Amino acid sequence: MYKLSGTRDQLIEDGIKEGKEIGIKEGIEKGMEKKQIEIAKELLDVLDDLTISLKTKLPLEEIQKLRSHTM
């Protein structure tokens, strides 16, 4: 959400705050995806690709790529 009024310093401060919030959100999302990939790798030897995809919410293509790199 962008402000169109306020002092220059307030606008800069608001921009920095918003940038930090976006960065934190993106960092959390990347961390969660990394964890899903780690879990998927652990399941490759006990479950089929479709089941892993459904349970980790990762695309089937991602699971297939993981499997091809581990064999």
N, CA, C and O atoms as a printed pandas DataFrame, in Angstrom:
     atom_number atom_name residue_name chain_id  residue_number  x_coord  y_coord  z_coord
0              1         N          MET        A               1    0.859   -1.169    0.000
1              2        CA          MET        A               1    0.000    0.000    0.000
2              3         C          MET        A               1    0.899    1.224    0.000
3              4         O          MET        A               1    1.725    1.400    0.895
4              5         N          TYR        A               2    0.736    2.052   -0.991
5              6        CA          TYR        A               2    1.575    3.230   -1.130
6              7         C          TYR        A               2    0.861    4.475   -0.650
7              8         O          TYR        A               2   -0.309    4.694   -0.964
8              9         N          LYS        A               3    1.568    5.286    0.110
9             10        CA          LYS        A               3    1.053    6.573    0.552
10            11         C          LYS        A               3    1.432    7.617   -0.487
11            12         O          LYS        A               3    2.516    7.562   -1.068
12            13         N          LEU        A               4    0.554    8.547   -0.714
13            14        CA          LEU        A               4    0.839    9.605   -1.664
14            15         C          LEU        A               4    1.017   10.945   -0.985
15            16         O          LEU        A               4    1.223   11.954   -1.659
16            17         N          SER        A               5    0.942   10.977    0.327
17            18        CA          SER        A               5    1.127   12.234    1.033
18            19         C          SER        A               5    1.969   12.004    2.273
19            20         O          SER        A               5    2.128   10.871    2.728
20            21         N          GLY        A               6    2.500   13.075    2.809
21            22        CA          GLY        A               6    3.350   13.006    3.986
22            23         C          GLY        A               6    4.689   13.620    3.666
23            24         O          GLY        A               6    4.980   13.968    2.522
24            25         N          THR        A               7    5.492   13.746    4.691
25            26        CA          THR        A               7    6.815   14.307    4.468
26            27         C          THR        A               7    7.689   13.297    3.757
27            28         O          THR        A               7    7.395   12.101    3.740
28            29         N          ARG        A               8    8.749   13.780    3.181
29            30        CA          ARG        A               8    9.689   12.923    2.466
30            31         C          ARG        A               8   10.201   11.828    3.407
31            32         O          ARG        A               8   10.249   10.655    3.035
32            33         N          ASP        A               9   10.581   12.216    4.621
33            34        CA          ASP        A               9   11.098   11.244    5.587
34            35         C          ASP        A               9   10.054   10.200    5.959
35            36         O          ASP        A               9   10.379    9.023    6.116
36            37         N          GLN        A              10    8.785   10.631    6.104
37            38        CA          GLN        A              10    7.715    9.679    6.434
38            39         C          GLN        A              10    7.521    8.693    5.288
39            40         O          GLN        A              10    7.343    7.495    5.511
40            41         N          LEU        A              11    7.556    9.208    4.057
41            42        CA          LEU        A              11    7.386    8.337    2.898
42            43         C          LEU        A              11    8.528    7.320    2.804
43            44         O          LEU        A              11    8.303    6.147    2.506
44            45         N          ILE        A              12    9.739    7.781    3.059
45            46        CA          ILE        A              12   10.894    6.875    3.034
46            47         C          ILE        A              12   10.768    5.827    4.131
47            48         O          ILE        A              12   10.971    4.638    3.885
48            49         N          GLU        A              13   10.436    6.261    5.328
49            50        CA          GLU        A              13   10.272    5.333    6.448
50            51         C          GLU        A              13    9.183    4.309    6.167
51            52         O          GLU        A              13    9.358    3.123    6.446
52            53         N          ASP        A              14    8.059    4.759    5.615
53            54        CA          ASP        A              14    6.967    3.839    5.265
54            55         C          ASP        A              14    7.411    2.851    4.194
55            56         O          ASP        A              14    7.061    1.672    4.242
56            57         N          GLY        A              15    8.185    3.341    3.227
57            58        CA          GLY        A              15    8.686    2.461    2.169
58            59         C          GLY        A              15    9.622    1.400    2.716
59            60         O          GLY        A              15    9.557    0.239    2.311
60            61         N          ILE        A              16   10.489    1.793    3.632
61            62        CA          ILE        A              16   11.410    0.836    4.251
62            63         C          ILE        A              16   10.630   -0.203    5.048
63            64         O          ILE        A              16   10.918   -1.398    4.974
64            65         N          LYS        A              17    9.648    0.254    5.805
65            66        CA          LYS        A              17    8.834   -0.668    6.611
66            67         C          LYS        A              17    8.114   -1.667    5.708
67            68         O          LYS        A              17    8.097   -2.867    5.984
68            69         N          GLU        A              18    7.522   -1.160    4.630
69            70        CA          GLU        A              18    6.807   -2.054    3.706
70            71         C          GLU        A              18    7.770   -3.027    3.045
71            72         O          GLU        A              18    7.442   -4.200    2.866
72            73         N          GLY        A              19    8.959   -2.551    2.681
73            74        CA          GLY        A              19    9.967   -3.427    2.080
74            75         C          GLY        A              19   10.386   -4.543    3.018
75            76         O          GLY        A              19   10.548   -5.688    2.596
76            77         N          LYS        A              20   10.560   -4.210    4.293
77            78        CA          LYS        A              20   10.917   -5.235    5.281
78            79         C          LYS        A              20    9.809   -6.267    5.415
79            80         O          LYS        A              20   10.080   -7.466    5.488
80            81         N          GLU        A              21    8.549   -5.805    5.447
81            82        CA          GLU        A              21    7.418   -6.729    5.578
82            83         C          GLU        A              21    7.347   -7.670    4.390
83            84         O          GLU        A              21    7.106   -8.867    4.547
84            85         N          ILE        A              22    7.560   -7.121    3.200
85            86        CA          ILE        A              22    7.542   -7.960    1.992
86            87         C          ILE        A              22    8.693   -8.958    2.033
87            88         O          ILE        A              22    8.517  -10.128    1.694
88            89         N          GLY        A              23    9.865   -8.499    2.446
89            90        CA          GLY        A              23   11.032   -9.376    2.534
90            91         C          GLY        A              23   10.831  -10.508    3.526
91            92         O          GLY        A              23   11.192  -11.654    3.257
92            93         N          ILE        A              24   10.258  -10.184    4.660
93            94        CA          ILE        A              24    9.993  -11.214    5.674
94            95         C          ILE        A              24    9.001  -12.239    5.133
95            96         O          ILE        A              24    9.193  -13.445    5.290
96            97         N          LYS        A              25    7.946  -11.753    4.498
97            98        CA          LYS        A              25    6.932  -12.657    3.938
98            99         C          LYS        A              25    7.556  -13.579    2.897
99           100         O          LYS        A              25    7.311  -14.786    2.905
100          101         N          GLU        A              26    8.364  -13.010    1.998
101          102        CA          GLU        A              26    9.005  -13.824    0.967
102          103         C          GLU        A              26    9.982  -14.823    1.580
103          104         O          GLU        A              26   10.089  -15.958    1.115
104          105         N          GLY        A              27   10.691  -14.401    2.622
105          106        CA          GLY        A              27   11.625  -15.297    3.299
106          107         C          GLY        A              27   10.919  -16.472    3.945
107          108         O          GLY        A              27   11.392  -17.606    3.870
108          109         N          ILE        A              28    9.795  -16.206    4.573
109          110        CA          ILE        A              28    9.006  -17.276    5.190
110          111         C          ILE        A              28    8.509  -18.242    4.127
111          112         O          ILE        A              28    8.574  -19.458    4.310
112          113         N          GLU        A              29    8.009  -17.702    3.009
113          114        CA          GLU        A              29    7.509  -18.563    1.932
114          115         C          GLU        A              29    8.625  -19.441    1.363
115          116         O          GLU        A              29    8.416  -20.630    1.123
116          117         N          LYS        A              30    9.805  -18.861    1.146
117          118        CA          LYS        A              30   10.930  -19.650    0.627
118          119         C          LYS        A              30   11.361  -20.717    1.624
119          120         O          LYS        A              30   11.694  -21.838    1.241
120          121         N          GLY        A              31   11.351  -20.362    2.904
121          122        CA          GLY        A              31   11.705  -21.331    3.939
122          123         C          GLY        A              31   10.730  -22.491    3.986
123          124         O          GLY        A              31   11.127  -23.644    4.150
124          125         N          MET        A              32    9.444  -22.176    3.839
125          126        CA          MET        A              32    8.432  -23.233    3.848
126          127         C          MET        A              32    8.594  -24.142    2.634
127          128         O          MET        A              32    8.472  -25.361    2.747
128          129         N          GLU        A              33    8.869  -23.547    1.472
129          130        CA          GLU        A              33    9.052  -24.362    0.271
130          131         C          GLU        A              33   10.294  -25.246    0.419
131          132         O          GLU        A              33   10.283  -26.412    0.022
132          133         N          LYS        A              34   11.357  -24.687    0.989
133          134        CA          LYS        A              34   12.568  -25.479    1.199
134          135         C          LYS        A              34   12.278  -26.666    2.108
135          136         O          LYS        A              34   12.760  -27.771    1.858
136          137         N          LYS        A              35   11.498  -26.448    3.153
137          138        CA          LYS        A              35   11.143  -27.532    4.073
138          139         C          LYS        A              35   10.301  -28.590    3.362
139          140         O          LYS        A              35   10.489  -29.786    3.582
140          141         N          GLN        A              36    9.367  -28.147    2.503
141          142        CA          GLN        A              36    8.546  -29.102    1.744
142          143         C          GLN        A              36    9.434  -29.971    0.859
143          144         O          GLN        A              36    9.202  -31.173    0.730
144          145         N          ILE        A              37   10.448  -29.362    0.249
145          146        CA          ILE        A              37   11.356  -30.112   -0.616
146          147         C          ILE        A              37   12.156  -31.118    0.208
147          148         O          ILE        A              37   12.356  -32.254   -0.222
148          149         N          GLU        A              38   12.611  -30.705    1.385
149          150        CA          GLU        A              38   13.339  -31.622    2.265
150          151         C          GLU        A              38   12.468  -32.820    2.651
151          152         O          GLU        A              38   12.930  -33.961    2.647
152          153         N          ILE        A              39   11.217  -32.552    2.981
153          154        CA          ILE        A              39   10.289  -33.629    3.339
154          155         C          ILE        A              39   10.066  -34.553    2.150
155          156         O          ILE        A              39   10.076  -35.775    2.294
156          157         N          ALA        A              40    9.865  -33.962    0.975
157          158        CA          ALA        A              40    9.653  -34.764   -0.227
158          159         C          ALA        A              40   10.839  -35.684   -0.486
159          160         O          ALA        A              40   10.655  -36.850   -0.834
160          161         N          LYS        A              41   12.051  -35.171   -0.319
161          162        CA          LYS        A              41   13.242  -35.998   -0.526
162          163         C          LYS        A              41   13.260  -37.193    0.424
163          164         O          LYS        A              41   13.660  -38.292    0.041
164          165         N          GLU        A              42   12.827  -36.972    1.653
165          166        CA          GLU        A              42   12.794  -38.054    2.636
166          167         C          GLU        A              42   11.752  -39.117    2.287
167          168         O          GLU        A              42   11.876  -40.269    2.703
168          169         N          LEU        A              43   10.744  -38.740    1.537
169          170        CA          LEU        A              43    9.660  -39.672    1.208
170          171         C          LEU        A              43    9.881  -40.424   -0.103
171          172         O          LEU        A              43    9.149  -41.366   -0.407
172          173         N          LEU        A              44   10.872  -40.019   -0.872
173          174        CA          LEU        A              44   11.079  -40.616   -2.189
174          175         C          LEU        A              44   11.263  -42.132   -2.150
175          176         O          LEU        A              44   10.855  -42.833   -3.077
176          177         N          ASP        A              45   11.868  -42.631   -1.095
177          178        CA          ASP        A              45   12.117  -44.074   -1.045
178          179         C          ASP        A              45   10.953  -44.879   -0.483
179          180         O          ASP        A              45   11.011  -46.108   -0.455
180          181         N          VAL        A              46    9.886  -44.198   -0.030
181          182        CA          VAL        A              46    8.769  -44.949    0.549
182          183         C          VAL        A              46    7.413  -44.665   -0.099
183          184         O          VAL        A              46    6.465  -45.423    0.105
184          185         N          LEU        A              47    7.307  -43.588   -0.871
185          186        CA          LEU        A              47    6.024  -43.245   -1.496
186          187         C          LEU        A              47    6.194  -42.951   -2.982
187          188         O          LEU        A              47    7.291  -42.641   -3.448
188          189         N          ASP        A              48    5.103  -43.052   -3.706
189          190        CA          ASP        A              48    5.127  -42.726   -5.130
190          191         C          ASP        A              48    5.061  -41.202   -5.312
191          192         O          ASP        A              48    4.705  -40.470   -4.388
192          193         N          ASP        A              49    5.408  -40.747   -6.506
193          194        CA          ASP        A              49    5.492  -39.315   -6.798
194          195         C          ASP        A              49    4.170  -38.585   -6.581
195          196         O          ASP        A              49    4.160  -37.493   -6.013
196          197         N          LEU        A              50    3.071  -39.159   -7.016
197          198        CA          LEU        A              50    1.776  -38.494   -6.891
198          199         C          LEU        A              50    1.403  -38.290   -5.425
199          200         O          LEU        A              50    0.928  -37.216   -5.054
200          201         N          THR        A              51    1.607  -39.284   -4.604
201          202        CA          THR        A              51    1.292  -39.172   -3.179
202          203         C          THR        A              51    2.159  -38.098   -2.519
203          204         O          THR        A              51    1.665  -37.293   -1.729
204          205         N          ILE        A              52    3.436  -38.092   -2.843
205          206        CA          ILE        A              52    4.334  -37.075   -2.280
206          207         C          ILE        A              52    3.868  -35.684   -2.707
207          208         O          ILE        A              52    3.837  -34.760   -1.895
208          209         N          SER        A              53    3.514  -35.543   -3.958
209          210        CA          SER        A              53    3.029  -34.260   -4.472
210          211         C          SER        A              53    1.775  -33.808   -3.737
211          212         O          SER        A              53    1.664  -32.648   -3.340
212          213         N          LEU        A              54    0.851  -34.711   -3.561
213          214        CA          LEU        A              54   -0.400  -34.363   -2.871
214          215         C          LEU        A              54   -0.160  -33.972   -1.420
215          216         O          LEU        A              54   -0.771  -33.029   -0.919
216          217         N          LYS        A              55    0.714  -34.683   -0.757
217          218        CA          LYS        A              55    0.940  -34.443    0.673
218          219         C          LYS        A              55    1.835  -33.239    0.959
219          220         O          LYS        A              55    1.681  -32.590    1.993
220          221         N          THR        A              56    2.766  -32.934    0.057
221          222        CA          THR        A              56    3.661  -31.795    0.281
222          223         C          THR        A              56    3.162  -30.530   -0.403
223          224         O          THR        A              56    3.680  -29.441   -0.152
224          225         N          LYS        A              57    2.164  -30.665   -1.262
225          226        CA          LYS        A              57    1.618  -29.542   -2.040
226          227         C          LYS        A              57    2.621  -29.014   -3.070
227          228         O          LYS        A              57    2.468  -27.905   -3.581
228          229         N          LEU        A              58    3.642  -29.813   -3.368
229          230        CA          LEU        A              58    4.597  -29.460   -4.415
230          231         C          LEU        A              58    4.086  -30.002   -5.743
231          232         O          LEU        A              58    3.421  -31.037   -5.770
232          233         N          PRO        A              59    4.386  -29.322   -6.838
233          234        CA          PRO        A              59    3.949  -29.820   -8.152
234          235         C          PRO        A              59    4.558  -31.197   -8.451
235          236         O          PRO        A              59    5.694  -31.485   -8.074
236          237         N          LEU        A              60    3.793  -32.020   -9.119
237          238        CA          LEU        A              60    4.259  -33.360   -9.478
238          239         C          LEU        A              60    5.574  -33.289  -10.250
239          240         O          LEU        A              60    6.460  -34.120  -10.050
240          241         N          GLU        A              61    5.697  -32.311  -11.118
241          242        CA          GLU        A              61    6.922  -32.151  -11.905
242          243         C          GLU        A              61    8.140  -31.926  -10.999
243          244         O          GLU        A              61    9.234  -32.409  -11.290
244          245         N          GLU        A              62    7.945  -31.203   -9.920
245          246        CA          GLU        A              62    9.031  -30.963   -8.960
246          247         C          GLU        A              62    9.459  -32.267   -8.287
247          248         O          GLU        A              62   10.650  -32.514   -8.094
248          249         N          ILE        A              63    8.493  -33.083   -7.940
249          250        CA          ILE        A              63    8.794  -34.375   -7.306
250          251         C          ILE        A              63    9.545  -35.268   -8.289
251          252         O          ILE        A              63   10.525  -35.918   -7.926
252          253         N          GLN        A              64    9.082  -35.293   -9.529
253          254        CA          GLN        A              64    9.747  -36.105  -10.546
254          255         C          GLN        A              64   11.183  -35.636  -10.772
255          256         O          GLN        A              64   12.085  -36.448  -10.974
256          257         N          LYS        A              65   11.384  -34.329  -10.734
257          258        CA          LYS        A              65   12.726  -33.779  -10.895
258          259         C          LYS        A              65   13.605  -34.192   -9.709
259          260         O          LYS        A              65   14.764  -34.565   -9.892
260          261         N          LEU        A              66   13.055  -34.125   -8.506
261          262        CA          LEU        A              66   13.805  -34.543   -7.326
262          263         C          LEU        A              66   14.210  -36.015   -7.432
263          264         O          LEU        A              66   15.343  -36.392   -7.132
264          265         N          ARG        A              67   13.245  -36.835   -7.870
265          266        CA          ARG        A              67   13.528  -38.271   -7.974
266          267         C          ARG        A              67   14.617  -38.539   -9.013
267          268         O          ARG        A              67   15.494  -39.373   -8.785
268          269         N          SER        A              68   14.570  -37.853  -10.130
269          270        CA          SER        A              68   15.558  -38.083  -11.179
270          271         C          SER        A              68   16.963  -37.652  -10.744
271          272         O          SER        A              68   17.956  -38.187  -11.236
272          273         N          HIS        A              69   17.045  -36.696   -9.833
273          274        CA          HIS        A              69   18.346  -36.238   -9.343
274          275         C          HIS        A              69   18.899  -37.114   -8.232
275          276         O          HIS        A              69   20.087  -37.046   -7.917
276          277         N          THR        A              70   18.049  -37.932   -7.640
277          278        CA          THR        A              70   18.525  -38.790   -6.538
278          279         C          THR        A              70   18.884  -40.188   -7.013
279          280         O          THR        A              70   19.495  -40.951   -6.265
280          281         N          MET        A              71   18.531  -40.529   -8.196
281          282        CA          MET        A              71   18.793  -41.878   -8.707
282          283         C          MET        A              71   20.115  -41.935   -9.418
283          284         O          MET        A              71   20.504  -42.992   -9.914
